[in-house]
């Protein structure tokens, strides 16, 4: 049975690894989002829609939140902040923007208590010091089954000059993270943000390849998921309808729309002519014996076992 809610993808990594920039690339840079990512907050759960924001307290109660007062959210009493926006990527999945795992001013408990909600992870690691031991240590605590639904992004890859050095870094990271992520992508997120409608620049940033992999991860989570309690028998979740006046139709959205169209195109299977009707022509060979003589190859205008075979022709082997 497929997943009946949207997949939840967590954005994780060490402090200053490019998580906020990735969130901007996925969501589209907006004043509200910039304010969210620039503020020290507990995990921020981003969902599609017009609903009002709230905070979920550690006491299990939800509290209304005025987004103008984000700076006043308490790390000590809040599990997460829930914000609703109409953004392209949120039509397909929820994002959970986690605090940096190495932030010295924040206890790891702040993000650890939210990891169980994630179906997959986008992990950002800085290219100039990619995949540190501290990152490996944290990732090793995550469930094994989450690995195939998670992607590793080597951010600020353009900071490494020279093709040999880039290849060396990427090879090392891929070797050290073998079988720990579905794939590894070197990306320049700032280049992707500057791309605008320049598709060549977008592709060159590495984010286009990453976006296609993210689409596959989202749909694998849906296809291999389980219905929410009480949703047994309901169809799989589908993206929210496009509201062209509300969303930006970013390059990532266009990529997702193209892939969705391909995914939803029925596969037409054309059976070979030879099996379409009872007049199927079959090749029969008879093993020769000393008494029977040479092999006979017979074509019959009927299916094996019907008993109505009519010889079409015989070819005697030499």
C-alpha positions as CSV (number, residue, x, y, z in Angstrom):
1,X,0.0,0.0,0.0
2,X,1.4,3.4,-0.9
3,X,2.0,6.4,1.3
4,X,-1.1,8.6,1.8
5,X,0.7,11.7,3.1
6,X,3.5,13.7,1.6
7,X,7.0,12.5,2.2
8,X,9.0,14.4,4.8
9,X,12.5,15.3,3.7
10,X,14.9,16.7,6.4
11,X,17.7,19.1,5.4
12,X,20.7,18.4,7.6
13,X,24.4,19.0,7.9
14,X,27.0,20.8,10.1
15,X,26.8,24.5,10.9
16,X,27.4,26.6,7.8
17,X,27.4,23.7,5.4
18,X,24.9,25.3,3.0
19,X,21.6,24.0,4.5
20,X,19.9,27.4,4.4
21,X,21.1,28.0,0.8
22,X,19.7,24.6,-0.2
23,X,16.4,25.5,1.4
24,X,16.4,28.7,-0.6
25,X,17.1,26.9,-3.9
26,X,14.3,24.4,-3.2
27,X,11.8,26.9,-2.0
28,X,12.7,30.0,-4.0
29,X,14.3,33.0,-2.1
30,X,11.6,35.0,-0.3
31,X,11.8,37.5,2.5
32,X,9.9,35.3,4.9
33,X,12.2,32.3,4.2
34,X,15.3,34.4,4.5
35,X,14.1,35.5,8.0
36,X,13.4,31.9,9.0
37,X,16.8,30.6,7.9
38,X,18.6,33.6,9.4
39,X,17.1,33.0,12.9
40,X,18.3,30.5,15.4
41,X,15.3,28.2,15.7
42,X,14.4,24.7,16.5
43,X,13.5,22.5,13.5
44,X,11.3,24.3,11.0
45,X,8.7,22.1,9.3
46,X,7.7,23.6,6.0
47,X,4.4,22.5,4.3
48,X,2.3,23.7,1.4
49,X,-0.8,25.7,2.1
50,X,-2.3,28.9,3.5
51,X,-2.7,27.7,7.1
52,X,-1.4,29.8,10.0
53,X,2.0,29.1,11.5
54,X,2.3,27.5,14.9
55,X,4.8,26.1,17.3
56,X,4.6,22.6,18.8
57,X,5.6,22.7,22.4
58,X,7.5,19.9,24.2
59,X,4.3,19.6,26.3
60,X,2.5,18.3,23.2
61,X,0.4,21.4,22.7
62,X,0.3,23.6,19.6
63,X,0.6,27.4,20.0
64,X,-0.3,30.1,17.4
65,X,2.7,31.9,16.1
66,X,3.0,35.4,14.7
67,X,5.9,35.1,12.2
68,X,6.9,38.6,13.2
69,X,7.9,37.1,16.5
70,X,10.0,34.2,15.2
71,X,13.0,35.5,17.2
72,X,11.1,34.9,20.4
73,X,10.6,31.1,19.9
74,X,12.1,29.3,22.8
75,X,14.6,26.4,22.1
76,X,14.0,25.1,25.6
77,X,10.2,24.6,25.3
78,X,9.6,24.1,21.5
79,X,9.9,20.9,19.6
80,X,9.4,22.5,16.2
81,X,8.0,25.4,14.3
82,X,5.4,24.6,11.6
83,X,5.1,27.1,8.7
84,X,2.8,26.9,5.7
85,X,3.8,28.4,2.3
86,X,2.8,28.1,-1.3
87,X,6.1,27.0,-2.9
88,X,6.8,24.7,-5.8
89,X,8.7,22.0,-4.0
90,X,6.2,21.9,-1.1
91,X,3.6,20.6,-3.6
92,X,5.5,17.4,-3.7
93,X,6.9,17.0,-0.2
94,X,7.3,18.6,3.2
95,X,10.8,19.9,4.2
96,X,12.2,19.9,7.7
97,X,15.0,22.4,8.0
98,X,17.2,21.2,10.9
99,X,19.6,23.2,13.0
100,X,23.3,22.5,12.3
101,X,24.5,19.4,14.1
102,X,27.7,21.1,15.2
103,X,26.1,24.4,16.4
104,X,27.9,25.0,19.7
105,X,25.1,27.1,21.0
106,X,22.5,24.4,20.7
107,X,22.0,21.0,22.3
108,X,21.8,18.1,19.8
109,X,18.5,17.2,21.5
110,X,16.9,20.1,19.6
111,X,17.2,18.2,16.3
112,X,17.5,14.6,17.5
113,X,13.9,14.6,18.7
114,X,12.6,15.4,15.2
115,X,14.6,12.9,13.2
116,X,12.0,10.1,13.6
117,X,9.6,12.2,11.5
118,X,11.8,12.2,8.4
119,X,11.4,9.7,5.6
120,X,14.7,10.8,3.9
121,X,17.5,13.3,4.4
122,X,19.3,15.8,2.2
123,X,22.7,16.0,3.9
124,X,25.0,19.0,3.1
125,X,28.7,18.7,3.5
126,X,31.2,21.6,2.7
127,X,33.4,20.7,-0.2
128,X,36.6,22.1,1.3
129,X,36.3,19.8,4.4
130,X,33.8,17.2,3.0
131,X,32.4,14.4,5.1
132,X,34.1,15.0,8.5
133,X,34.3,12.4,11.1
134,X,31.7,14.2,13.2
135,X,29.2,14.0,10.3
136,X,29.9,10.3,9.8
137,X,29.4,9.7,13.5
138,X,26.0,11.3,13.5
139,X,24.8,9.7,10.3
140,X,25.8,6.3,11.6
141,X,23.0,6.6,14.2
142,X,20.3,6.9,11.6
143,X,18.2,3.9,10.6
144,X,19.7,1.7,7.9
145,X,16.5,1.9,5.8
146,X,16.7,5.7,5.6
147,X,20.0,5.5,3.6
148,X,18.4,4.6,0.2
149,X,16.1,7.6,0.5
150,X,18.8,10.1,1.3
151,X,21.1,12.2,-0.8
152,X,24.5,13.7,0.0
153,X,25.3,17.1,-1.4
154,X,28.9,18.3,-1.6
155,X,28.2,22.0,-1.4
156,X,30.3,24.9,-2.6
157,X,32.0,22.6,-5.0
158,X,33.0,25.6,-7.1
159,X,35.4,26.6,-4.2
160,X,37.7,23.7,-5.2
161,X,39.8,24.9,-8.1
162,X,41.1,22.4,-10.6
163,X,39.5,19.3,-12.1
164,X,42.0,16.9,-10.5
165,X,41.3,18.3,-7.0
166,X,37.6,18.1,-7.6
167,X,37.8,14.5,-8.8
168,X,40.0,13.6,-5.8
169,X,37.5,15.1,-3.3
170,X,34.5,13.5,-4.9
171,X,36.2,10.1,-5.2
172,X,37.2,10.2,-1.5
173,X,33.6,11.2,-0.4
174,X,32.0,8.5,-2.5
175,X,34.4,5.8,-1.1
176,X,33.8,6.9,2.5
177,X,30.1,7.0,2.1
178,X,29.6,3.9,0.0
179,X,26.1,2.4,0.5
180,X,25.3,5.2,3.0
181,X,23.3,7.4,0.6
182,X,21.3,6.8,-2.6
183,X,23.8,9.1,-4.4
184,X,26.4,11.9,-4.0
185,X,26.1,15.2,-5.9
186,X,28.7,17.9,-6.1
187,X,26.8,21.2,-6.3
188,X,27.2,25.0,-6.4
189,X,24.0,26.2,-4.7
190,X,24.8,29.9,-5.1
191,X,25.2,29.4,-8.9
192,X,21.8,27.6,-8.9
193,X,20.2,30.6,-7.1
194,X,21.7,33.0,-9.7
195,X,20.6,30.8,-12.6
196,X,17.1,32.3,-12.8
197,X,15.7,31.0,-16.1
198,X,19.2,30.1,-17.4
199,X,18.8,26.4,-17.8
200,X,22.4,25.9,-18.9
201,X,23.7,27.6,-15.8
202,X,21.2,25.6,-13.7
203,X,22.5,22.3,-15.1
204,X,26.1,23.3,-14.7
205,X,25.5,24.0,-11.0
206,X,24.9,20.3,-10.5
207,X,21.4,21.0,-9.0
208,X,19.5,19.7,-12.0
209,X,21.0,16.2,-11.6
210,X,20.3,16.4,-7.9
211,X,16.7,17.6,-8.5
212,X,16.0,14.5,-10.7
213,X,17.4,12.2,-8.0
214,X,15.2,14.0,-5.4
215,X,12.1,13.4,-7.6
216,X,12.9,9.6,-7.7
217,X,13.5,9.5,-3.9
218,X,10.2,11.2,-3.2
219,X,8.3,8.8,-5.4
220,X,10.1,5.8,-4.0
221,X,9.1,6.8,-0.5
222,X,5.5,7.1,-1.7
223,X,5.5,3.8,-3.6
224,X,7.1,1.8,-0.8
225,X,5.4,3.6,2.1
226,X,2.4,2.7,4.2
227,X,-0.9,4.4,4.6
228,X,-1.4,6.7,7.6
229,X,-3.5,5.2,10.4
230,X,-7.1,5.1,9.2
231,X,-6.1,5.7,5.6
232,X,-6.0,2.0,4.5
233,X,-7.4,1.7,1.0
234,X,-6.9,5.3,0.1
235,X,-4.9,6.2,-3.0
236,X,-1.3,7.4,-2.9
237,X,-0.7,11.0,-2.2
238,X,-0.4,13.3,-5.2
239,X,1.1,16.8,-5.6
240,X,-1.0,19.8,-4.7
241,X,-2.6,21.4,-7.8
242,X,-0.5,24.1,-9.5
243,X,-1.6,27.7,-8.6
244,X,0.3,29.7,-11.2
245,X,-0.5,33.0,-9.4
246,X,0.9,31.6,-6.1
247,X,4.0,29.6,-7.1
248,X,7.1,30.7,-9.1
249,X,7.3,27.9,-11.6
250,X,11.0,27.6,-10.8
251,X,13.4,25.4,-12.8
252,X,13.1,22.7,-10.2
253,X,9.3,22.9,-10.6
254,X,9.7,22.5,-14.3
255,X,11.9,19.5,-13.9
256,X,9.4,17.9,-11.5
257,X,6.5,18.6,-13.9
258,X,8.4,17.0,-16.8
259,X,9.2,13.9,-14.7
260,X,5.7,13.7,-13.4
261,X,4.3,13.7,-17.0
262,X,6.7,10.9,-17.9
263,X,5.8,9.0,-14.8
264,X,2.0,9.3,-15.4
265,X,2.2,8.3,-19.1
266,X,0.7,4.8,-19.5
267,X,3.0,2.2,-20.8
268,X,1.5,0.6,-23.9
269,X,2.7,-3.0,-24.3
270,X,2.5,-4.3,-27.9
271,X,2.5,-8.1,-28.1
272,X,4.5,-9.6,-30.9
273,X,2.4,-10.6,-33.9
274,X,3.3,-14.3,-33.4
275,X,1.3,-14.5,-30.1
276,X,-1.7,-12.4,-31.1
277,X,-3.9,-15.1,-32.5
278,X,-4.4,-18.8,-32.7
279,X,-2.8,-18.8,-36.0
280,X,0.6,-18.4,-34.3
281,X,3.3,-20.1,-36.2
282,X,5.5,-22.3,-34.1
283,X,8.9,-23.8,-34.9
284,X,8.9,-27.6,-34.1
285,X,12.0,-29.7,-34.2
286,X,12.2,-33.4,-33.8
287,X,15.2,-35.1,-32.5
288,X,16.5,-37.5,-35.2
289,X,16.9,-41.2,-34.5
290,X,18.7,-43.9,-36.5
291,X,15.3,-45.1,-37.8
292,X,13.7,-41.7,-38.4
293,X,16.5,-40.3,-40.4
294,X,17.4,-36.6,-40.8
295,X,15.8,-33.8,-38.7
296,X,12.5,-32.3,-39.9
297,X,11.8,-28.6,-39.2
298,X,8.0,-28.0,-39.3
299,X,6.0,-24.8,-39.3
300,X,2.4,-25.3,-38.1
301,X,-0.4,-22.8,-38.1
302,X,-1.7,-23.6,-34.6
303,X,-0.7,-23.3,-31.0
304,X,1.1,-26.3,-29.5
305,X,-1.3,-28.7,-27.8
306,X,-4.5,-27.8,-29.7
307,X,-4.3,-30.8,-31.9
308,X,-5.2,-28.9,-35.1
309,X,-1.8,-28.3,-36.5
310,X,-1.7,-28.1,-40.3
311,X,1.7,-28.5,-41.9
312,X,2.8,-25.4,-43.7
313,X,6.0,-26.7,-45.1
314,X,8.9,-28.9,-44.4
315,X,12.6,-28.3,-44.9
316,X,14.8,-31.3,-44.9
317,X,18.2,-30.8,-43.4
318,X,21.2,-32.1,-45.1
